[in-house]
């Protein structure tokens, strides 16, 4: 009953039409290094990684939302063991919270992301990791995802971190990606999206974001690439062409094969495994989150890509 009540409360929160606490300014100049909490209707921090050498993948997210001046919080974590095919998904919507900067501290209950000396420690249930940035944080052009009609989220990232630690007690290492977004969007109801965070073999990190309205119509396609020196640039003439669709056991469809094409690169990207649909009662959202890989060309040079994809299937209420 306690979980059900919390779900009902958060359903109201995420479906509410209350104005954002911080009005969205598309022309705002963001400090890429200011990863701390903001005064917005919705905010999240996110760390994910596909670890091919360790045969594993994971993602962790912390949500902070405000409804009629009252804050609500949800955090969840998913771990995939690619050797056994086992997917573990946990979430919590209770426990004390703490959000501070600098240094960054994001905590709910005993799950936390903490910055210490320029490094980050993520301790969330089965996830216990040390994360060392290999590039500085960036703001993705044009500075946000979404549109005025479906809501917008300011968007900054640390796109490449060295990762070491354990997942479900098993030692792992590899590369991770960290996001921070905040704004006035309502995921799963007001807006859907297809997202990629990819580490390329040439040292470039590629982000692609395809935002859709509730009917599935694409309203924004944005991309950015972060060069080996850590400079973020807009991807120009971007196309994201769906190539293969998978229907989950719940009947929702997710595109898991893509052709990403732009001025300067071509890339075919596919899911490493299909069975990665996550159903979140606490946020009332169904989405696919999992490892992806690809190959193509950057300029006239061959490249490979490894990373994570996130494809939002919609609200659990539909």
N, C-alpha and C positions, 0 to 999 in steps of 0.2 A: 504493500500500500504506500509506503514512503516513497519508493521509486516511482510509482504511478503518479502520486501527487506532484513530485518534482517535475515529472515529464509534462503534466498538464500546465504547471506554472510556466515552464520554459516554452511550451507550445505557444502560450499567450505572448510571451516575451518576443520570440522570434517572428511571430506573425503580426506584431503590433505596428501601427502606423504612426507612432509617436515620433516627433521630429528628433533628429540627432542632437545630442548634447552639444557637440562641436559642429557648427555648420560647415558643410564641405566647401572648400575653396579650391577649384581645379587649378588655380594659378599659384597655389601656395608653394613656397620654396622650402623643401624638406632637407634636414640635416641627415645625411646617410648614416651617421654614427649614432644618432639618437634613437636607440632601440627600445627605450623605456615606455611606460604606459601613457596613453593619451586619454583625453576626455571626450570619448566618442560613444555613439550608440552601440557599436559592435567593434571588438578588437580581438585579434588572435595572434599567437606566436606558434610556430610550426617548425619542427625539425624532422627530416626524413633522409633515408638513404637506401640505395641498392648496393649490396656488398657482395659482388659476384665471387670473389676469392673465398669468402666465408660462407657462401651459399645461404644468404639471408637478406631480408629487407625489413624495414620498420618505418613507422611514423608516429610522432607524438604531437598533440596539439592542445593548447590552452585557450579557451574562449572566455571573454569578459564582455558582458552586455549590460545595458542600463535600460530599465523600463520605469517610466514615471519617477525618475530619480533614485530608483532602488537597483543596486547591482546584483547580477546573478552570474554564476560561474560554472563552467563545465570543462573537464579535461578528459582526453582519451588517448589510448595508445594501442597500436597494432604491431604485431611481430609475425613475420612469415619465415618459417624454416623451409628453405627450398630443397633441402635433402629429403625431408619427410612429407612436404606439402601441407604441414600443419599451420593454420592461421589462428593466432590468439588475439582477441580484441577485448579490451577492458575500458570502462569509462567510469567517471565519478562526477557527481554534482553536489557533493557535500564536503565538509571539512573547511578549516580556516584557510584564508587566502592572503597572499602578500605580493605586491607588485612595487618594485623599486628600481630606480636608476639615477645616477650611476653608483656602483656597478649594477648590471642588470640582475634582478631576482624576480622570477615568475614562479609562484608556488600555490598549489592547492592541496590541502592535506599534507601527506608526506611525499608527493610528487613535486619535483622542482627542476627548473633550469636556472643555474647560477653561474655568473661570470666571476672569475678570479684571476687577476693578473693577465687579462687579455685572452684567457681560455675559458671554455664553458664546460660545466659538468651537468649532465642530464641524468636524473635519477627518478624514474617513473615506473614503478612496478617491475616488470621483467626487463626494463631498459636501464642499463647503468653504463654511461658512456662519458669519455673525455673527448672534447671537441676543440681542435686548435685551428683558428682561421688561417687559411692559406692566401686569402685575398681580403681586402677591406670591404666593409659593407657598402652597398650601392643603392641608389634609387632607380627603379626601372622606368625608363621613358614610356609614357609621358608623365609619370609620377603616380599613376593610379590605374586601377582596373575598373571596368564598368562604364555606365553612362548615367546621365541625370535621370532617365526613365526607370532604370532597374536598380539604381543605387551605385555608389562608387566607393572604392576602398583605396586609400593611399597604400603604396607598395614599396617596401625596401627589403633587401636580402643580404645575407652573407652566402654567396653561391657555392663556395668550396671550402670545406673544413676537413682536416685530417681527423679520422675517427678511430678510437680504440676503446675497448671495454668488453662488456658482455651483454648478450641478449638471451633471456631465459637461462642464465648461468653459463652459456657457451661463449668462449672468447671469439671476438670478431674484430675486424679492422677494415678500413676502406675510406670512402669519401661520403660526406653528408652535405645537406643543403638546409639553410635556415631562413625562414620568412617571418616578416612582421607586417601585418596589415590592419588598418582601422578606417572606419567610415560609417556610412549610413545604409549599407546594403543588407538585405534579408536573404541569406543563402537558402536554396532549396525551394523557395516560394516566389520571391521577387526575381531572383536571378539563379541561373544554372551556368556551369562552365566546364570546359575541358582545359586542363593545364599540364604542362611539362616543365620539369626542371632537370636539365641534362648536362652531364659532364662529357665533353668531347675529348678525343684522344690527342688533339692538337693544343690542349690547355685552355680552350675556350669553354665557357659555361653559357648554355642557351636556355632562355625562358620563353615559352609560348603560352598565350592566354587567350582562349576563345570564349567570350561571354555571350550567353543566350538569355532571352526573356523567358517567362514562364511557359510560353507556347513552344519553345525550342528554336525560335528565330534568332540567328546570330546577329548581335547588335554591336559587337566590338571584336576585333582580332588584333592583338598586340604582341610584340615580341621584342626581346632585347638580348644582346650578347655581351658577355663580359670577357675582355681579352685577357691573356696571361698576366698582364700587368695590373689588372683589376679595374680597367676603365669600362663603363657601361655605355653601350650605344644602341640606338633603335635599329631593329631589323626592318629593312625596307622591302616593299613589294612582297610581303609575306602571304603565303597561301597555306592553309591547313586542310588537306583533302582527306576525308574519311575513306578508308579502304576496306575495313573488315569490322562487322558488328557482331557482338555476342549478346545473347539473351540469358540473363541470370536465372537462377531457380525461382526468384520472386517475380519474374516476368518483365523486369526492366531491361532496356537495351543500352549497351555501352559500346562505343566505338573503340576497339583495341588495336586496330591497325591503321596507320596514318602515313601520308606523304607530306612532309614539311618542305616547302620550297620557297626560296626567297632570292633576292639579289645577292649572289655570292655563295649560296650553298643549296644542296639538295640532300634530303635525309628520309629514309624509310624507317619508321619506328613501329615496334610491335611489343605487345605485352609479353613478359617472360612466362607468366601463367595467367589463366583466365579467372580462376576462382578467388577473386579479391574484393568482392562486394562487401561493404560494411553497412550495417543498419544501426543507426545511432538513436535509441529512444530518447536520450537526453537532449539532443539537438533537433530531433524529429526529421533527420535527413538521411537519405540513402545515397551512397556514393561508392565508386570504385577507386581504390587507392592501392597502387602496387608498383613493382619494378617493371621497367621497360628498357629496351635496348634497340640499337639501330645501326645503320651504316649508310654511307653516302660520300659526298665530296664537299670540300670547303675550298672554293676557288677551283684549282685544278688538282688538288691533293685529296687522296682518299682519307676518310675519317671513320671512326666508330663512335658510338654514343651509348652511355649508360646512365640511368637515373630513375626518376619516379614520375608516374602519371597520376592525375586526379581528375575524375570525371563524375560530375554530380548528376545523379539520376532523378532527384526531386524529393518532395516531402513524403514522409511516411503516412501523412494524413490523406493522400490521394490514392 
